[in-house]
Amino acid sequence: MNPSDHPTIPAPRVGVLLVNLGTPDAADAASVRRYLAEFLSDPRVVEIPRLVWQPILRGAVLTTRPKKSAHAYRQVWTEDGSPLAAITRRQALALKDAFGPDVTVDYAMRYGRPAIVDRLRALKDAGCERILFAPLYPQYCAATTATANDKAFAALAGMRWQPALRTLPPYHDDPAYIDALATNVRAQLQQLDFAPDAILASFHGMPQRTLELGDPYHCHCRKTARLLSEALGRELTVTFQSRFGRAKWLEPATDKVLEALPATGARKVAIVAPGFSADCLETLEELSIRGRESFEAAGGTHFAYLPCLNDTPAGIVMLRGLLARELAGWVAPA
């Protein structure tokens, strides 16, 4: 029995923290500037020496880009705020009771709020002595998975009583993920009023240099697309989006392919984004809005963006299975 002056210690629990990239607090230039300053200051994201990069970031980039990006965010902002944050929140809520009464499911953003360090500390304060840290990036990349893990490890470094921590590995070729993707794509294709001449699988781009340095991201994207193509029984055109700066990026570029397709006779196109676990600025504005505009301006007649798995039943079942597997030994099978 504890002495009367012993501090209160909550009953042991297990925590699951879903993590995605992040978002500004609002769709205005000031909020976007704060977000971009954090995001683009991450050495995992921009691998340029700090002394060279920071003057460029604080000068031209943060002077001109926030206003343009804020306009883009306003095109997709919802009553619940950022689509990425809102969907990740709904994913966490859908998994709230998935692993039993002694498991707490929460979510955080690598950049912006809710912050990883805050949510990890909240889980620990609630009694979570074991935490599954789950970056929702199907394909591993140092600029996404690794920097999220870095932030989690740094948070633990500031704790006297650290929880045990597991991290969700990439799931780019997991049969459950491929099956959920294929189910989602098939269902959406059936709802279209046209048959696509081409289907694009657009992944977020990365500088070519990251591939040359040994990052597996490009290979993971290609494998996801190949397995999805096999599951669907039709060819997919792999492209990479969201180029930034002057460096050479992974190719072919999504925007360039969309502009070139009509001239080849492919005037009806559908596009899917298998590298995103939740719809966000890069899918809803860059692909669905600007992608459509550039495709139609080049002569395309029919365009469809097929939403991500998000918090759909198929997506939640898939996430539940992946997380349950990583919780093995900590949580009894449901």
KETIVEX-532844 format. One record per atom (N, C-alpha, C): residue in three letters; y, z, x. Coordinates in steps of 0.001 Angstrom, whole numbers, plus 500000, padded with zeros to 6 digits. Last residue first. Layout:
N
ALAYZX
...
# end
This chain:
334
ALA491174469861491716
ALA491449470058490294
ALA490245469642489461
PRO490028471646494600
PRO490099470404493834
PRO490302470679492348
ALA492154474229495882
ALA490859473846495324
ALA491016472549494531
VAL494087473881498772
VAL494087473945497310
VAL492721473497496816
TRP493474473743501421
TRP494550474649501011
TRP494499474909499517
GLY491414471963501413
GLY491277473164502243
GLY492350474188501949
ALA493592469264500811
ALA492210469748500869
ALA492102470918501860
LEU495980468025500714
LEU495983469454500402
LEU494589470067500513
GLU495428465376501035
GLU496050466074502170
GLU496115467581501950
ARG494373464823498495
ARG493533464648499682
ARG494113465416500872
ALA496603465210496907
ALA495446466091496745
ALA494529466004497964
LEU498211463064497686
LEU498622464422498021
LEU497449465393497915
LEU496756460854496681
LEU497082460947498106
LEU497400462386498506
GLY496658461510493901
GLY495442461371494697
GLY495703461503496185
ARG499369461510493223
ARG498564462720493025
ARG497289462667493872
LEU500065458851493723
LEU500629459923494540
LEU499801461201494436
MET498508457597491665
MET498307457274493073
MET498830458386493974
VAL499635458721489376
VAL498206458918489648
VAL497903458660491115
ILE502234457717489651
ILE502006459162489734
ILE500532459465490007
GLY501829454947489343
GLY502416455477490563
GLY502149456961490738
ALA500791454786486768
ALA499980454327487897
ALA500508454888489213
PRO503003455819485254
PRO501699456498485274
PRO500831456084486464
THR506007455673487286
THR505101455120486288
THR503774455873486324
ASP508052456351488962
ASP507309457445488332
ASP506453456917487176
ASN507673453689491288
ASN508525454729490733
ASN507704455897490171
LEU506773451163492010
LEU505884452042491258
LEU506647453192490604
CYS509573448868491480
CYS508616449629492279
CYS507716450484491393
PRO510043445849489452
PRO510351447196489928
PRO509206447860490691
LEU510516442592490326
LEU509495443459489741
LEU509674444872490283
TYR512939440265489463
TYR512617441349490390
TYR511642442285489684
ALA512873436857488866
ALA512505438181488363
ALA512284439123489528
PHE514249433758487864
PHE514167434800488894
PHE513772436109488237
HIS514586430313487525
HIS514002431527486963
HIS513794432534488100
THR515911428321489000
THR516091428373487542
THR515579429667486914
GLY517759427572491981
GLY516656428234491289
GLY516937428387489803
GLY519931426583493356
GLY519211425682492466
GLY518017426287491770
ALA521434428341494752
ALA520754427311495539
ALA519935426361494674
ALA522224430104492832
ALA523252429251493423
ALA522642428117494232
GLU519823431451492432
GLU520309430542491393
GLU521397429622491918
PHE519722432892494857
PHE518633431986494475
PHE519118430976493440
SER522036434434494786
SER521880433444495855
SER520784432433495522
GLU521551435985492454
GLU522737435136492576
GLU522558434066493629
ARG519169437366493074
ARG519213436424491956
ARG520384435451492122
GLY520138438945495197
GLY519051437993495410
GLY519020436930494326
ARG522039440551493953
ARG522476439540494925
ARG521397438507495209
ILE520179441873492048
ILE521485441289491701
ILE521869440189492682
SER517685442520493218
SER517756442126491817
SER519067441457491441
LEU518319443041496040
LEU517322442066495582
LEU517605441579494166
GLU520610444747496103
GLU520417443680497089
GLU519440442613496608
GLU520262446431493798
GLU521479445651494026
GLU521214444470494961
LEU517603447345493753
LEU518305447077492498
LEU519576446251492674
THR516820447623496465
THR516030446818495528
THR516858446404494317
GLU518766449076497776
GLU518232447882498430
GLU517382447032497504
LEU519238451267496078
LEU520278450264496289
LEU519697448961496820
CYS515992451600494502
CYS517171452141495171
CYS518190451018495334
ASP512767452680493367
ASP513871451726493372
ASP515156452393493838
ALA510320454025495549
ALA511216454201494401
ALA512341453189494498
SER508927453269497705
SER508199454068496713
SER509019454284495457
PHE508908450167499293
PHE509739451196498666
PHE508919451945497626
GLY507427448085500115
GLY507752449083501123
GLY508567450235500570
PRO507087446116498211
PRO505993447077498418
PRO506264448117499490
ALA508828444644496028
ALA509229445375497236
ALA508195446461497553
VAL508784441284494775
VAL508298442654494724
VAL508646443311496053
ILE509919438614492811
ILE510003439332494074
ILE509604440785493862
ALA509388435291491696
ALA509325436724491422
ALA509314437430492762
VAL510841432154490801
VAL510391433115491805
VAL510352434521491227
LYS511143428773490508
LYS510835429980489731
LYS510212430995490688
ARG511356426675492157
ARG512559427051491417
ARG512355428270490521
ALA510242425178494702
ALA509943426484494113
ALA511199427005493434
GLY511038422925496002
GLY510432422752494687
GLY510068424049494009
THR512463423340498221
THR511048423029498428
THR510328422784497114
ALA514912424122497299
ALA514831422803497928
ALA513389422381498194
PRO514419426774496479
PRO514594425702495485
PRO514469424291496077
LEU514177428259499041
LEU513038427957498172
LEU513285426812497186
ALA516462428989500458
ALA515760427766500848
ALA514688427343499851
GLU517360431380499443
GLU518277430239499419
GLU517567428925499710
LEU515161433013499984
LEU515563432768498595
LEU516472431543498486
VAL515271432989502794
VAL514118432388502108
VAL514481432078500661
LYS517642434379503246
LYS517525432994503704
LYS516367432275503005
ASP517053436909502190
ASP518131436108501606
ASP518029434640502003
THR514859437749503849
THR514712437569502405
THR515785436656501832
ALA514046436241506929
ALA514981437057506167
ALA514880436728504686
PRO510739436306508427
PRO511904435613507880
PRO512759436536507012
GLU511814438716510961
GLU511989437516510140
GLU510672437152509469
LEU513609441488512213
LEU512342440902511795
LEU512609439743510841
TRP516649440636514016
TRP515831441462513131
TRP514530440743512800
LYS518786440828516764
LYS517766440024516097
LYS516868440960515295
ALA522038442345516257
ALA520730442260516898
ALA519794441361516104
ARG524403442734514899
ARG524188441441515563
ARG522814441278516195
GLY524270444378511630
GLY524661444212513026
GLY524241442869513593
PHE521471444277509544
PHE522739444955509845
PHE523049444769511322
ARG519480443148506784
ARG519912443033508181
ARG521270443718508358
SER517944443368504338
SER518886444407504774
SER519238444343506260
GLN514447442263504530
GLN515800442299504000
GLN516685443286504762
PHE511844439968505046
PHE512462441229505443
PHE513950441187505100
THR508808438658503500
THR510167438547504020
THR510705439940504329
VAL505919436835502753
VAL506460438073503307
VAL507846437817503885
THR504679435507499903
THR505544435163501027
THR506207436442501512
LEU501308435526498825
LEU502605436176498840
LEU503385435710500071
GLU498832433878496845
GLU499606433986498079
GLU500924434712497840
ARG496423435692494881
ARG497389434621495080
ARG498261434931496299
GLY494890437877494175
GLY494266436563494183
GLY495255435427494271
LEU495600440485494265
LEU496179439666493199
LEU495511438300493094
ALA494226441317496533
ALA493970441997495253
ALA494476441175494074
GLU495347439657498483
GLU493914439547498175
GLU493596440177496825
SER497972440642498424
SER497702439243498117
SER496238439038497726
LEU497527443230499313
LEU498029443012497961
LEU497778441577497521
LEU496687442708501921
LEU495772443361500991
LEU496222443186499542
ARG499032441492502938
ARG497749440773502936
ARG496786441377501927
ALA500945443515502624
ALA501105442243501920
ALA499787441476501852
THR499889445493504346
THR500091445766502922
THR500154444468502133
LYS500036444072506764
LYS498734444432506215
LYS498836444758504735
ARG502796443770507121
ARG501954442574507015
ARG500593442914506400
CYS503524446463507354
CYS504043445629506261
CYS503149444418506040
HIS502171447183509711
HIS501852447853508456
HIS502322447025507259
CYS503469445548511560
CYS502040445351511305
CYS501616446003509998
HIS506042446672511457
HIS505841445257511122
HIS504381444993510769
TYR505515449397512329
TYR506032449067511000
TYR505741447621510590
PRO504739450487514732
PRO503730449767513952
PRO504235449206512633
ASP506599450083517706
ASP506618450621516348
ASP505632449822515493
GLY506801449009520274
GLY505539449595519844
GLY505525450229518472
LEU508924447562521098
LEU508786448896521683
LEU507538449624521204
GLU508778445344519503
GLU508483445174520927
GLU508300446509521639
LEU509658446460517118
LEU508294445939517227
LEU507886445847518690
THR512296446983517796
THR511419448099517442
THR509952447683517518
ARG513465444477518176
ARG513211445324519352
ARG512270446477519022
GLN514047443505515703
GLN512878442971516385
GLN512477443861517567
PRO515153446020513420
PRO515406445174514589
PRO514093444727515251
MET513832445671510098
MET514086446496511272
MET514405445563512432
GLY514047445446506481
GLY513988444923507838
GLY514207446003508884
HIS511918446252503816
HIS513155446556504534
HIS513015446080505975
PHE510198443449502371
PHE510197444760503007
PHE511545444987503682
SER509113441552499694
SER510247441844500569
SER510184443286501065
ALA507159439141498830
ALA506987440561499117
ALA508046440912500152
LEU507592436657496354
LEU508009437219497628
LEU507662438706497684
ILE505875434082494920
ILE506098435525494831
ILE506444436017496232
ALA506553430955493320
ALA506366431739494537
ALA506603433209494218
ASP506642430069490776
ASP506155429126491785
ASP505859429855493094
PRO505738432175488039
PRO506443431972489303
PRO505793430898490173
ALA505975431291484746
ALA504985431455485811
ALA505665431190487146
PHE507845433160482302
PHE507637431991483156
PHE506566432324484188
ASP508408435468481051
ASP508340434280480196
ASP508244433008481027
LEU506477438343482041
LEU507482437320482290
LEU507309436154481321
GLN504373440029481705
GLN505497440192480778
GLN506577439125480975
GLN502659439532483757
GLN502232439154482410
GLN503365439229481402
LEU504007440702485854
LEU503910439246485814
LEU503526438773484413
GLN503563443388485267
GLN504915442845485158
GLN504919441317485137
ALA500812443652485688
ALA501381443990484389
ALA502763443369484213
ARG500620442926488412
ARG499956442135487372
ARG500594442381486009
VAL502067445035489632
VAL502541443648489733
VAL501921442787488641
ASN500474447274488987
ASN501879447219488609
ASN502400445779488602
THR498048446632490196
THR498107446891488756
THR499531446737488242
ALA498878446468492871
ALA498348445281492203
ALA498405445447490685
LEU499660449151493338
LEU500605448041493487
LEU500139446824492692
ALA497212450456492941
ALA498356450768492081
ALA499399449661492145
ASP495694449302495008
ASP495274449122493617
ASP496433449406492660
ILE497101450185497248
ILE496998448751496987
ILE496608448493495536
TYR496689452956496950
TYR498041452398496944
TYR497998450908496615
ALA493935453187497144
ALA494604453675495938
ALA496007453092495828
PRO493394452162499732
PRO492940451436498542
PRO493632451882497258
ASP495993452090502093
ASP495115452945501296
ASP494693452199500027
ASP497726450888503756
ASP496485450166503464
ASP495512450998502649
HIS499914452623503909
HIS500150451198503693
HIS498904450416503309
TYR500457455286504197
TYR499376454899503290
TYR499447453408502948
PRO501096457663506841
PRO501385456413506132
PRO500179455989505295
PRO500474461206506062
PRO500444460023506922
PRO500816458767506140
LEU502355464049505429
LEU501636462942504787
LEU501639461735505712
THR501855466968507397
THR502679465821507028
THR501808464721506442
ARG501852470542507107
ARG501120469279507230
ARG502071468155506846
LEU502550473718508400
LEU503088472442507915
LEU502103471306508163
ALA502942477164507697
ALA502100476102508241
ALA502559474788507613
PRO506257478578507998
PRO505070478196507223
PRO504214477223508022
GLN507534481037510251
GLN507347479634509896
GLN506139479454508981
TRP509789483304510578
TRP508436483250509994
TRP508232481838509469
ARG512202482367511683
ARG511402483369512392
ARG509952483329511904
MET513392479037511895
MET512784480092511084
MET512040481086511970
GLY514252476848513263
GLY515244477870512951
GLY514693479028512137
ALA512104475189513381
ALA512540475797514639
ALA513575476892514407
LEU511977474125510854
LEU511051475205511191
LEU511470475929512467
ALA513897472129511180
ALA514124473207510218
ALA513225474395510528
ALA512639470477513002
ALA513863471159513416
ALA514176472319512479
PHE510605469512511385
PHE510248470335512541
PHE511467471113513046
ALA512164468043509553
ALA511334469158509094
ALA510991470080510252
LYS513284466126511207
LYS514168467055510493
LYS513382468269509999
ASP510999464739512063
ASP511873465416513034
ASP512707466491512352
ASN510173463619509628
ASN509371464661510261
ASN510186465445511287
ALA512283461778509360
ALA512070462804508336
ALA511251463959508908
THR511860460203511603
THR513089461000511535
THR513010462054510434
ALA509339459068511007
ALA509504459955512160
ALA510757460804512057
THR509797457518508627
THR508816458602508674
THR509125459581509798
THR512187455939509675
THR512012456537508351
THR511075457748508435
ALA512205454974512222
ALA513503455162511576
ALA513400455771510185
ALA509550454601512844
ALA510257455701513501
ALA511566456014512798
CYS507394454044510115
CYS508468453530510961
CYS509168454718511594
TYR504558453239508173
TYR505188454117509161
TYR506257453369509939
GLN504667452489504748
GLN504505451958506095
GLN505231452879507082
PRO505351454172502556
PRO503978453677502725
PRO503695453189504147
TYR507075457018502456
TYR507189455711503094
TYR505775455178503313
LEU507820459688501565
LEU507252458657500691
LEU507533457257501224
PRO506807462464503369
PRO507742461330503356
PRO507120460174502577
ALA505897465487502659
ALA505413464162502251
ALA506519463110502232
PHE504444468345503760
PHE505694467595503862
PHE505345466123503700
LEU502971471014502440
LEU502690469607502718
LEU504006468854502637
ILE502901474294503615
ILE503707473252502983
ILE503212471875503433
ARG502240477676503234
ARG501674476387503662
ARG502415475300502891
GLU503593479681502129
GLU503221479876503526
GLU502564478629504113
CYS505871480126499820
CYS505026479020500310
CYS504779479189501809
GLY507617481988498763
GLY506262482416499097
GLY505353481330499620
ALA510192481264498467
ALA509428481429497226
ALA507978481817497492
ASP511012480839501036
ASP511504482040500370
ASP510746482322499077
LYS509812478315501402
LYS509333479484502169
LYS509769480782501496
LEU511365476801499644
LEU509926476917499432
LEU509364478127500171
ALA513870477101500854
ALA513664477591499493
ALA512180477756499191
ARG513415475831503294
ARG513702477263503299
ARG513487477853501899
LEU513036473227502361
LEU511951473901503081
LEU512175475412503078
ARG515551472759501219
ARG514380472834500338
ARG513187473469501045
ASP517252472817503481
ASP517482473716502349
ASP516234473869501490
VAL516244470790505116
VAL516262472167505617
VAL516440473159504462
ILE516632468494503458
ILE515293468938503854
ILE515297470404504277
ALA519011468661500777
ALA518671468515502188
ALA517295469098502499
PRO519343466735497816
PRO519077468023498441
PRO518508467861499857
ARG521854465076499883
ARG521298466244499206
ARG520318465841498107
GLY521906463347503059
GLY522505463757501796
GLY521777464951501198
TYR518817462180504244
TYR520274462178504404
TYR520898462512503054
ARG516304462820503225
ARG516548462924504671
ARG518040462971504963
MET515966464879500370
MET516423463630500955
MET516651463819502459
ALA513281466336498418
ALA514454466399499290
ALA514777465006499788
TYR511457468267495954
TYR511829467015496617
TYR513086467227497450
ASP508431470079495089
ASP509872469927495152
ASP510179468584495826
VAL505929472009493678
VAL506296470658494101
VAL507810470517494012
THR503837474701494351
THR505187474309493961
THR505487472920494526
VAL500873476122493262
VAL501461475065494094
VAL502820474687493515
ASP499499477719491557
ASP499944478327492815
ASP500557477311493779
PRO498563476330489350
PRO499713477228489169
PRO500261477812490467
GLY497742472870490243
GLY497462474240489859
GLY498683475135489890
PHE498601470343490765
PHE497710470966491745
PHE497449472444491463
ALA500363469381488838
ALA499200468568489192
ALA498178469302490049
ASP502727470252487800
ASP501534471041487481
ASP500248470356487932
LYS504547468363488944
LYS504825469798488939
LYS503572470641488736
LEU504661465683488983
LEU503579466296489763
LEU503645467821489730
ALA506915465094487570
ALA505644464601487031
ALA504452465234487743
LEU508846466152489282
LEU508605466797487989
LEU507265466369487400
ALA508702464283491384
ALA508382465690491628
ALA508066466419490324
GLN509549462001490003
GLN508221462029490610
GLN507785463471490857
ARG512153462747489354
ARG511168462575488271
ARG509742462558488822
ARG513265462744491915
ARG513257463977491129
ARG512208463880490016
THR513019460054492492
THR512272461013493306
THR512188462359492593
ILE514823459044490578
ILE513397458704490487
ILE512558459691491293
ALA517254460147491458
ALA516775460408490101
ALA515274460138489985
ALA517517459105494049
ALA517406460550493852
ALA516825460870492480
LEU517626456323493396
LEU516627456856494321
LEU516426458354494118
PRO519855456067491631
PRO518487455778491178
PRO517423456380492086
SER522328458622491505
SER521649457607492324
SER520243457338491798
GLY522812459749488154
GLY523254459592489530
GLY522539458450490230
ASP522116459702485572
ASP521462460733486386
ASP521854460633487853
GLU523399457477484709
GLU523867458763484190
GLU523285459928484975
THR523515455458487754
THR523055455799486407
THR523679457107485943
TRP524414452621489748
TRP524510454062489464
TRP524144454340488012
VAL524553449968490376
VAL523232450491490016
VAL523256451973489647
GLN527125449314491020
GLN526377448347490222
GLN525069448930489694
ARG527968451298492727
ARG528439451355491337
ARG527679450379490449
TYR526904450433495150
TYR526305451585494467
TYR526735451646493005
ALA528720448359495743
ALA527310448058495488
ALA526633449204494746
HIS531045449850496148
HIS531013448848495076
HIS529570448506494722
ALA530236451267498394
ALA530514451997497152
ALA530499451043495965
SER530105449236500300
SER528866449868499848
SER529069450644498550
LYS532855448672500576
LYS531926447623500145
LYS530636448235499598
LYS533775451154501469
LYS534324450570500245
LYS533385449510499683
PRO532260451573503901
PRO532135452454502728
PRO532653451844501430
ARG532981449516505881
ARG531731449448505111
ARG531692450352503881
THR535429450020507233
THR535283448880506321
THR534072448970505395
THR535275452379508680
THR536557451973508120
THR536389450921507036
LEU532813452666509724
LEU533207453636508698
LEU534588453360508127
VAL532939450377511531
VAL531916450535510495
VAL532386451466509379
ALA535193450557513336
ALA535033449434512409
ALA534089449733511253
GLY534933453702514147
GLY536003452727514015
GLY535714451710512936
ARG532632455099514172
ARG533827455792513668
ARG535002454842513476
LEU530946453086515311
LEU530679453666513992
LEU531944454274513397
ILE532160452678517796
ILE532009451552516866
ILE531816452080515448
PRO531971455242518935
PRO533293454631518712
PRO533242453450517745
GLN529035455504518865
GLN529917456334518045
GLN531335455773517890
TRP527817453687520750
TRP527754453467519307
TRP528804454247518520
VAL528236454611523361
VAL528598453231523008
VAL528758453093521497
LEU527340457187523315
LEU528688456949523833
LEU529173455542523511
ARG524687456849522380
ARG525698457474521533
ARG527116457167522008
PRO522952453775522797
PRO523492455007523387
PRO524679455536522599
ILE521132452858519915
ILE522153452466520881
ILE522698453746521486
GLU519403452764517610
GLU518952453092518965
GLU519880452480520017
VAL519782454080514644
VAL520537453173515520
VAL520232453570516959
VAL517687455813513839
VAL518101454678513015
VAL518840453638513844
ARG517379457799515663
ARG516161457086515261
ARG516522455815514477
PRO519895458884515855
PRO519433458021516956
PRO518113457324516672
ASP522099458902513200
ASP520734459273513568
ASP520243458347514686
SER524414457951512286
SER524491458749513506
SER523113459178513986
LEU523928456753509894
LEU524076455868511052
LEU524326456618512350
PHE523774459073508188
PHE522674458128508322
PHE522768457330509622
GLU526330460281508426
GLU525100461007508760
GLU523961460040509064
ALA527995458177507666
ALA528241458849508933
ALA527007459623509380
LEU527034457556505132
LEU526819456614506220
LEU527037457254507585
TYR527950459872503719
TYR526526459527503794
TYR526246458606504979
ARG530701459697504000
ARG529987460879504501
ARG528508460572504688
ARG531124457198502724
ARG531494457387504129
ARG530761458585504732
VAL530333457739500119
VAL529546456793500906
VAL529865456945502384
SER532399459469499395
SER531012459944499414
SER530137459041500259
ALA534609457716499606
ALA534566458948500388
ALA533136459484500504
ALA534017455623497771
ALA534107455354499200
ALA534002456620500045
ASP531502456469495301
ASP532882456237495721
ASP532931456171497243
ALA529277457361493745
ALA529482455947494086
ALA530951455677494391
ALA528072460419495265
ALA528732459669494200
ALA528965458243494691
ASP526539461307497357
ASP526669462172496184
ASP527278461444494997
PRO524330458790498790
PRO525600459516498668
PRO525631460348497392
THR520919459401499742
THR521898458723498920
THR523210459473498992
GLY517546458979501082
GLY518795459667500799
GLY519798458784500089
LEU514636458643501526
LEU515674458375502517
LEU516965459136502266
ASN512477461371500458
ASN512862459970500548
ASN514129459865501385
VAL509759463550500035
VAL510969463229500781
VAL511219461729500736
LEU508267466336498472
LEU508415464890498502
LEU509752464552499161
LEU506550469031499429
LEU507922468541499442
LEU507925467022499580
VAL504651471570498179
VAL504623470126498438
VAL506072469652498367
GLY503299474783499056
GLY504396473916498661
GLY504105472458498984
VAL501460477547497931
VAL501450476298498692
VAL502591475434498169
ARG501928481124498257
ARG501836479884497504
ARG501698478722498481
PRO501590484641498129
PRO501428483378498868
PRO501251482191497936
ALA504148486515496457
ALA502735486156496580
ALA502601484809497285
PRO506975487699498404
PRO506360487008497270
PRO504896486682497529
ILE507851490853499403
ILE507241489626499909
ILE506564488923498737
THR510496493072499859
THR509652492368498899
THR509155491061499498
PRO510336495431502581
PRO510965494303501865
PRO509975493606500944
HIS509673498889502132
HIS509189497604502650
HIS509855496461501884
ASP510216501413501278
ASP511345500647501819
ASP510922499293502379
SER507771502426500494
SER508780502161499469
SER509932501324499983
PRO505009500716502182
PRO505958501830502001
PRO507072501436501049
ASN502202499149500564
ASN503417499059501361
ASN504301500279501145
MET498806500000500852
MET500000500000500000
MET501241500000500886
# end
